[in-house]
Amino acid sequence: EITKDVGGASIKEMIPQLEKILNSKRLILWGDLNYEDLDIILDNLPYNGLYLHIVSESVIKAKQLMDYIKNKSAKNN
């Protein structure tokens, strides 16, 4: 499990390490992810073995992010 901390490394900076982890095991990526983060994740990491645990400010925002992920992943497959 890896957490994207506020004020910590950006998702873009974390991609090489996340990719390395996913090459050998499953990964839970946890945090307050925005659309830019999701684009970077979905464009650069394999989906197999990746679980996104997204923290959101509201149920509405969480649904919007979930729909975004579904639509983007459908286009990438």
The first five atom37 places (N, CA, C, CB, O) and aatype in JSON, in Angstrom:
{
  "aatype": [6, 9, 16, 11, 3, 19, 7, 7, 0, 15, 9, 11, 6, 12, 9, 14, 5, 10, 6, 11, 9, 10, 2, 15, 11, 1, 10, 9, 10, 17, 7, 3, 10, 2, 18, 6, 3, 10, 3, 9, 9, 10, 3, 2, 10, 14, 18, 2, 7, 10, 18, 10, 8, 9, 19, 15, 6, 15, 19, 9, 11, 0, 11, 5, 10, 12, 3, 18, 9, 11, 2, 11, 15, 0, 11, 2, 2],
  "atom_mask": [
    [1, 1, 1, 1, 1],
    [1, 1, 1, 1, 1],
    [1, 1, 1, 1, 1],
    [1, 1, 1, 1, 1],
    [1, 1, 1, 1, 1],
    [1, 1, 1, 1, 1],
    [1, 1, 1, 0, 1],
    [1, 1, 1, 0, 1],
    [1, 1, 1, 1, 1],
    [1, 1, 1, 1, 1],
    [1, 1, 1, 1, 1],
    [1, 1, 1, 1, 1],
    [1, 1, 1, 1, 1],
    [1, 1, 1, 1, 1],
    [1, 1, 1, 1, 1],
    [1, 1, 1, 1, 1],
    [1, 1, 1, 1, 1],
    [1, 1, 1, 1, 1],
    [1, 1, 1, 1, 1],
    [1, 1, 1, 1, 1],
    [1, 1, 1, 1, 1],
    [1, 1, 1, 1, 1],
    [1, 1, 1, 1, 1],
    [1, 1, 1, 1, 1],
    [1, 1, 1, 1, 1],
    [1, 1, 1, 1, 1],
    [1, 1, 1, 1, 1],
    [1, 1, 1, 1, 1],
    [1, 1, 1, 1, 1],
    [1, 1, 1, 1, 1],
    [1, 1, 1, 0, 1],
    [1, 1, 1, 1, 1],
    [1, 1, 1, 1, 1],
    [1, 1, 1, 1, 1],
    [1, 1, 1, 1, 1],
    [1, 1, 1, 1, 1],
    [1, 1, 1, 1, 1],
    [1, 1, 1, 1, 1],
    [1, 1, 1, 1, 1],
    [1, 1, 1, 1, 1],
    [1, 1, 1, 1, 1],
    [1, 1, 1, 1, 1],
    [1, 1, 1, 1, 1],
    [1, 1, 1, 1, 1],
    [1, 1, 1, 1, 1],
    [1, 1, 1, 1, 1],
    [1, 1, 1, 1, 1],
    [1, 1, 1, 1, 1],
    [1, 1, 1, 0, 1],
    [1, 1, 1, 1, 1],
    [1, 1, 1, 1, 1],
    [1, 1, 1, 1, 1],
    [1, 1, 1, 1, 1],
    [1, 1, 1, 1, 1],
    [1, 1, 1, 1, 1],
    [1, 1, 1, 1, 1],
    [1, 1, 1, 1, 1],
    [1, 1, 1, 1, 1],
    [1, 1, 1, 1, 1],
    [1, 1, 1, 1, 1],
    [1, 1, 1, 1, 1],
    [1, 1, 1, 1, 1],
    [1, 1, 1, 1, 1],
    [1, 1, 1, 1, 1],
    [1, 1, 1, 1, 1],
    [1, 1, 1, 1, 1],
    [1, 1, 1, 1, 1],
    [1, 1, 1, 1, 1],
    [1, 1, 1, 1, 1],
    [1, 1, 1, 1, 1],
    [1, 1, 1, 1, 1],
    [1, 1, 1, 1, 1],
    [1, 1, 1, 1, 1],
    [1, 1, 1, 1, 1],
    [1, 1, 1, 1, 1],
    [1, 1, 1, 1, 1],
    [1, 1, 1, 1, 1]
  ],
  "atom_positions": [
    [[0.85, -1.18, 0.0], [0.0, 0.0, 0.0], [0.89, 1.24, 0.0], [-0.96, 0.0, 1.23], [1.83, 1.35, 0.79]],
    [[0.58, 2.16, -0.9], [1.29, 3.43, -0.99], [0.27, 4.54, -0.83], [2.07, 3.55, -2.36], [-0.82, 4.48, -1.4]],
    [[0.63, 5.55, -0.07], [-0.26, 6.69, 0.15], [0.33, 7.93, -0.5], [-0.48, 6.93, 1.66], [1.51, 8.23, -0.35]],
    [[-0.52, 8.64, -1.24], [-0.13, 9.94, -1.78], [-0.45, 10.97, -0.7], [-0.87, 10.28, -3.16], [-1.61, 11.3, -0.46]],
    [[0.58, 11.46, -0.06], [0.41, 12.42, 1.02], [0.37, 13.84, 0.49], [1.54, 12.27, 2.05], [1.06, 14.18, -0.47]],
    [[-0.44, 14.67, 1.12], [-0.48, 16.09, 0.79], [0.89, 16.68, 1.12], [-1.63, 16.83, 1.56], [1.39, 16.51, 2.23]],
    [[1.48, 17.37, 0.17], [2.79, 17.96, 0.38], [3.94, 17.01, 0.1], [0.0, 0.0, 0.0], [5.11, 17.4, 0.16]],
    [[3.61, 15.75, -0.21], [4.66, 14.77, -0.52], [4.95, 14.74, -2.01], [0.0, 0.0, 0.0], [4.65, 15.68, -2.74]],
    [[5.55, 13.66, -2.43], [5.87, 13.48, -3.84], [4.6, 13.46, -4.68], [6.68, 12.17, -4.06], [3.55, 12.99, -4.23]],
    [[4.71, 13.98, -5.89], [3.56, 13.96, -6.81], [3.42, 12.57, -7.4], [3.72, 15.04, -7.93], [4.35, 11.77, -7.37]],
    [[2.25, 12.3, -7.95], [2.04, 11.01, -8.63], [3.04, 10.86, -9.78], [0.58, 10.9, -9.16], [3.59, 9.78, -9.99]],
    [[3.27, 11.94, -10.51], [4.24, 11.88, -11.62], [5.62, 11.45, -11.13], [4.33, 13.26, -12.32], [6.29, 10.64, -11.77]],
    [[6.04, 11.98, -9.98], [7.33, 11.62, -9.41], [7.34, 10.17, -8.9], [7.7, 12.57, -8.27], [8.39, 9.53, -8.88]],
    [[6.18, 9.67, -8.51], [6.07, 8.33, -7.93], [5.96, 7.23, -8.97], [4.88, 8.28, -7.02], [6.16, 6.06, -8.64]],
    [[5.65, 7.56, -10.22], [5.38, 6.55, -11.25], [6.48, 5.49, -11.36], [5.21, 7.23, -12.59], [6.15, 4.31, -11.39]],
    [[7.76, 5.84, -11.42], [8.78, 4.78, -11.55], [8.73, 3.76, -10.4], [10.18, 5.4, -11.61], [8.86, 2.55, -10.63]],
    [[8.53, 4.23, -9.18], [8.47, 3.32, -8.04], [7.19, 2.49, -8.07], [8.55, 4.11, -6.72], [7.2, 1.3, -7.76]],
    [[6.08, 3.13, -8.46], [4.81, 2.42, -8.53], [4.86, 1.33, -9.6], [3.65, 3.39, -8.82], [4.36, 0.22, -9.39]],
    [[5.47, 1.64, -10.71], [5.62, 0.68, -11.79], [6.47, -0.51, -11.35], [6.23, 1.35, -13.03], [6.17, -1.66, -11.66]],
    [[7.53, -0.22, -10.63], [8.42, -1.27, -10.13], [7.66, -2.21, -9.18], [9.64, -0.64, -9.4], [7.82, -3.43, -9.25]],
    [[6.85, -1.65, -8.32], [6.05, -2.46, -7.39], [5.09, -3.35, -8.18], [5.26, -1.56, -6.4], [4.98, -4.55, -7.91]],
    [[4.38, -2.75, -9.16], [3.39, -3.51, -9.94], [4.02, -4.6, -10.8], [2.61, -2.57, -10.82], [3.32, -5.51, -11.24]],
    [[5.3, -4.52, -11.05], [5.98, -5.58, -11.81], [6.11, -6.87, -11.0], [7.36, -5.11, -12.24], [6.29, -7.94, -11.57]],
    [[6.01, -6.76, -9.67], [6.2, -7.96, -8.85], [5.04, -8.28, -7.92], [7.44, -7.8, -8.04], [4.95, -9.41, -7.42]],
    [[4.15, -7.31, -7.66], [3.02, -7.6, -6.77], [1.89, -6.6, -6.99], [3.47, -7.58, -5.28], [2.01, -5.66, -7.78]],
    [[0.82, -6.81, -6.28], [-0.32, -5.91, -6.36], [-0.04, -4.64, -5.58], [-1.6, -6.59, -5.84], [0.81, -4.6, -4.69]],
    [[-0.8, -3.58, -5.94], [-0.57, -2.28, -5.32], [-1.89, -1.6, -5.0], [0.27, -1.38, -6.24], [-2.78, -1.52, -5.84]],
    [[-2.0, -1.13, -3.77], [-3.1, -0.27, -3.36], [-2.53, 1.14, -3.3], [-3.74, -0.71, -1.98], [-1.61, 1.41, -2.54]],
    [[-3.09, 2.03, -4.11], [-2.68, 3.44, -4.12], [-3.79, 4.24, -3.47], [-2.38, 3.95, -5.58], [-4.91, 4.28, -3.97]],
    [[-3.47, 4.87, -2.37], [-4.44, 5.5, -1.5], [-4.19, 7.0, -1.44], [-4.4, 4.89, -0.1], [-3.05, 7.44, -1.35]],
    [[-5.27, 7.79, -1.49], [-5.09, 9.22, -1.28], [-6.14, 10.07, -1.97], [0.0, 0.0, 0.0], [-7.07, 9.57, -2.61]],
    [[-5.97, 11.36, -1.81], [-6.85, 12.37, -2.41], [-6.35, 12.63, -3.83], [-6.89, 13.71, -1.56], [-5.57, 13.55, -4.07]],
    [[-6.8, 11.8, -4.76], [-6.34, 11.87, -6.14], [-7.26, 12.78, -6.95], [-6.28, 10.46, -6.76], [-8.48, 12.73, -6.8]],
    [[-6.66, 13.61, -7.79], [-7.45, 14.5, -8.65], [-7.42, 13.96, -10.09], [-6.91, 15.97, -8.59], [-6.82, 12.92, -10.35]],
    [[-8.07, 14.68, -11.01], [-8.14, 14.23, -12.4], [-6.75, 14.12, -13.04], [-9.0, 15.18, -13.21], [-6.49, 13.19, -13.79]],
    [[-5.88, 15.06, -12.74], [-4.51, 15.0, -13.29], [-3.78, 13.76, -12.8], [-3.71, 16.27, -12.89], [-3.12, 13.07, -13.57]],
    [[-3.91, 13.47, -11.5], [-3.3, 12.26, -10.94], [-3.84, 11.02, -11.64], [-3.56, 12.17, -9.43], [-3.09, 10.12, -12.01]],
    [[-5.16, 10.98, -11.82], [-5.78, 9.82, -12.46], [-5.3, 9.65, -13.89], [-7.3, 9.96, -12.44], [-5.05, 8.52, -14.33]],
    [[-5.17, 10.75, -14.62], [-4.65, 10.67, -15.99], [-3.25, 10.06, -16.0], [-4.63, 12.06, -16.64], [-2.96, 9.18, -16.82]],
    [[-2.4, 10.52, -15.11], [-1.03, 10.02, -15.06], [-1.02, 8.54, -14.7], [-0.19, 10.83, -14.02], [-0.3, 7.75, -15.32]],
    [[-1.81, 8.16, -13.71], [-1.88, 6.76, -13.28], [-2.4, 5.87, -14.41], [-2.78, 6.63, -12.05], [-1.78, 4.86, -14.75]],
    [[-3.54, 6.25, -14.98], [-4.19, 5.41, -15.98], [-3.43, 5.35, -17.31], [-5.59, 5.91, -16.23], [-3.57, 4.39, -18.06]],
    [[-2.63, 6.37, -17.58], [-1.84, 6.39, -18.82], [-0.48, 5.7, -18.67], [-1.64, 7.81, -19.27], [0.13, 5.34, -19.67]],
    [[-0.01, 5.52, -17.44], [1.35, 5.04, -17.24], [1.5, 3.74, -16.47], [2.12, 6.07, -16.55], [2.57, 3.14, -16.48]],
    [[0.45, 3.28, -15.82], [0.55, 2.06, -15.02], [-0.37, 0.98, -15.57], [0.23, 2.34, -13.55], [-1.44, 1.28, -16.1]],
    [[0.04, -0.28, -15.45], [-0.86, -1.36, -15.85], [-2.04, -1.43, -14.88], [-0.11, -2.73, -15.9], [-1.89, -1.17, -13.69]],
    [[-3.18, -1.78, -15.4], [-4.38, -1.86, -14.56], [-4.4, -3.13, -13.72], [-5.64, -1.79, -15.42], [-4.94, -3.14, -12.62]],
    [[-3.8, -4.18, -14.24], [-3.79, -5.46, -13.56], [-3.01, -5.36, -12.24], [-3.19, -6.56, -14.46], [-1.82, -5.03, -12.24]],
    [[-3.68, -5.65, -11.14], [-3.04, -5.6, -9.83], [-3.07, -4.24, -9.17], [0.0, 0.0, 0.0], [-2.52, -4.08, -8.08]],
    [[-3.69, -3.25, -9.81], [-3.74, -1.9, -9.27], [-5.11, -1.62, -8.67], [-3.41, -0.86, -10.36], [-6.14, -1.8, -9.33]],
    [[-5.13, -1.19, -7.43], [-6.36, -0.81, -6.74], [-6.23, 0.64, -6.3], [-6.66, -1.75, -5.52], [-5.28, 1.0, -5.6]],
    [[-7.17, 1.46, -6.71], [-7.16, 2.87, -6.31], [-8.15, 3.08, -5.17], [-7.51, 3.8, -7.52], [-9.35, 2.86, -5.33]],
    [[-7.65, 3.5, -4.04], [-8.47, 3.82, -2.88], [-8.48, 5.35, -2.78], [-7.92, 3.14, -1.53], [-7.58, 5.96, -2.21]],
    [[-9.52, 5.95, -3.35], [-9.57, 7.4, -3.47], [-10.32, 8.02, -2.31], [-10.22, 7.81, -4.79], [-11.45, 7.63, -2.0]],
    [[-9.69, 8.99, -1.67], [-10.32, 9.77, -0.62], [-10.92, 10.99, -1.29], [-9.28, 10.18, 0.52], [-10.27, 11.65, -2.1]],
    [[-12.19, 11.29, -0.96], [-12.86, 12.39, -1.63], [-13.56, 13.28, -0.61], [-13.87, 11.88, -2.66], [-13.91, 12.84, 0.49]],
    [[-13.75, 14.53, -0.99], [-14.39, 15.49, -0.1], [-15.89, 15.28, 0.03], [-14.12, 16.89, -0.59], [-16.5, 15.75, 0.99]],
    [[-16.49, 14.57, -0.94], [-17.94, 14.33, -0.9], [-18.29, 13.09, -1.71], [-18.72, 15.56, -1.42], [-17.49, 12.62, -2.52]],
    [[-19.48, 12.59, -1.5], [-19.97, 11.44, -2.25], [-20.12, 11.82, -3.72], [-21.32, 10.94, -1.67], [-19.82, 11.01, -4.6]],
    [[-20.59, 13.02, -3.99], [-20.77, 13.48, -5.37], [-19.42, 13.51, -6.1], [-21.41, 14.89, -5.39], [-19.32, 13.02, -7.23]],
    [[-18.4, 14.07, -5.45], [-17.07, 14.12, -6.07], [-16.51, 12.71, -6.28], [-16.09, 14.95, -5.19], [-15.89, 12.43, -7.3]],
    [[-16.75, 11.83, -5.32], [-16.28, 10.45, -5.45], [-16.94, 9.77, -6.66], [-16.58, 9.65, -4.17], [-16.27, 9.06, -7.41]],
    [[-18.22, 9.99, -6.85], [-18.92, 9.41, -8.01], [-18.37, 9.98, -9.31], [-20.44, 9.68, -7.92], [-18.19, 9.24, -10.28]],
    [[-18.09, 11.28, -9.35], [-17.52, 11.9, -10.55], [-16.16, 11.27, -10.88], [-17.38, 13.42, -10.35], [-15.89, 10.97, -12.04]],
    [[-15.33, 11.08, -9.88], [-14.02, 10.48, -10.09], [-14.15, 9.03, -10.55], [-13.19, 10.55, -8.8], [-13.41, 8.58, -11.44]],
    [[-15.07, 8.29, -9.96], [-15.29, 6.91, -10.34], [-15.77, 6.82, -11.79], [-16.32, 6.26, -9.39], [-15.29, 5.97, -12.55]],
    [[-16.69, 7.68, -12.18], [-17.16, 7.7, -13.57], [-16.03, 8.06, -14.52], [-18.31, 8.7, -13.73], [-15.93, 7.49, -15.61]],
    [[-15.18, 9.0, -14.12], [-14.03, 9.4, -14.94], [-13.1, 8.21, -15.16], [-13.27, 10.56, -14.28], [-12.64, 7.97, -16.28]],
    [[-12.83, 7.47, -14.1], [-11.95, 6.3, -14.19], [-12.58, 5.26, -15.13], [-11.7, 5.68, -12.79], [-11.89, 4.71, -15.99]],
    [[-13.85, 5.0, -14.97], [-14.52, 4.01, -15.83], [-14.46, 4.41, -17.29], [-15.97, 3.83, -15.4], [-14.14, 3.59, -18.15]],
    [[-14.76, 5.67, -17.58], [-14.74, 6.14, -18.96], [-13.34, 6.11, -19.55], [-15.31, 7.54, -19.04], [-13.15, 5.68, -20.69]],
    [[-12.37, 6.56, -18.79], [-10.99, 6.59, -19.28], [-10.44, 5.18, -19.49], [-10.09, 7.37, -18.31], [-9.76, 4.91, -20.48]],
    [[-10.72, 4.29, -18.56], [-10.21, 2.92, -18.69], [-10.89, 2.18, -19.83], [-10.41, 2.15, -17.38], [-10.27, 1.34, -20.47]],
    [[-12.15, 2.49, -20.1], [-12.83, 1.88, -21.25], [-12.2, 2.31, -22.56], [-14.32, 2.24, -21.24], [-12.1, 1.52, -23.5]],
    [[-11.77, 3.57, -22.63], [-11.11, 4.09, -23.84], [-9.72, 3.49, -24.02], [-11.02, 5.62, -23.79], [-9.28, 3.27, -25.15]],
    [[-9.03, 3.24, -22.91], [-7.66, 2.73, -22.98], [-7.6, 1.24, -23.27], [-6.93, 3.01, -21.69], [-6.55, 0.72, -23.64]],
    [[-8.7, 0.54, -23.09], [-8.7, -0.91, -23.33], [-9.18, -1.22, -24.69], [-9.55, -1.64, -22.33], [-9.25, -2.39, -25.07]]
  ]
}
